[in-house]
Amino acid sequence: MSLEAVKQVTQAEEQGRAQKAQADQEAKRLVAEAEKAGRQAVLDAQAKAEAEVRQMIAEAEQSASGDMARIREKAAADADQLRKQAEGRLEEAASLIVRKVVDA
């Protein structure tokens, strides 16, 4: 093999090593970028999930508050109705007690 051929082979080997080193660096850079993007995606997903949970809790609390108000209103109306029924029977009960005392 001639000296020129040896130089070409040596030069080609050096270029190959340089290209391999450059490819390794590029691969490491791509992996680092992918890991960074992955971590950011996880953080974004967590933040979104936390926001959704806060929204769901707020909606549930609002719904429960409305339900409580309706239940209180119904309980107050039921209590009023029972009180009116009891007041209507109060005179009858008093008359019955008086009759039993007088008859005894």
Summary of the structure (lengths in Angstrom):
residues: 104
radius of gyration: 44.0
end to end distance: 143.6
largest distance: 145.5
contacts: 201
relative contact order: 0.03
helix: 97%
strand: 0%
